Amino acid sequence: MTNQPDTSGRKTPWPHAPLHQIAQSGTFFITVGTYHKAHHFCGAERLAVLHGGLLIVAQKFNWRLEARAVFPNHYHFVGHSPAGEEGAHSLGRMLALLHERTAKWVNKLDQAPGRQVWHNFRETRLTYEKSYLARLNYTHQNAVMHGLVPVANQYPWCSAAWFERTATPAQIKTIYDLKTDRLQVDDDFGLCEDE
């Protein structure tokens, strides 16, 4: 990672390569976007492959996902790092594997070998309960916020329907009642050309 000194002489992270703070294990909110926010995953088949790929690599690396939402140019998830792992260092390897496989697959479909598909990821380690619950709600409701569906459980490439089937009514109410308007999330979204 490249650092530049600020006017006080301290090192500050280069703005295009976020400093990954994964030395501690815990619960994280992750956002990943495609390179230049390009819509490489438009359409049901592509979204299903990306969504399924995320679930597969999470299981392979023993990350426990509680919320996830996948879109044509980005995705979010809330996940717990593996029990017994010192820190959350497997996060980078897990995402690298997902990105390598999905990039090769989508580039083959588009006949664009070697094209850069993914950009860097941003993570937030969640240490406060309200922050954690708000990000669960944000992730479940993201398709609604983007205007794709009127009700979150209708979007097939997110975890809202699963959450509503497995959580108690009290848990659902608690999480869905939390405000998300004050969260600062890099969430550029636009409809695919054919939508």
Secondary structure, 3 states (H helix, E strand, C coil): CCEEECCCCCEEECCCCCCCCCCCCCEEEEEEEEHHHCCCCCCHHHHHHHHHHHHHHHHHCCCEEEEEEECCCEEEEEEECCCCCCCCCHHHHHHHHHHHHHHHHHHHHCCCCCCCCEEEEEEEEECCHHHHHHHHHHHHHHHHHCCCCCCHHHCCCECHHHHHHHCCHHHHHHHHCCCCCCCCCCCCCCCCCCC
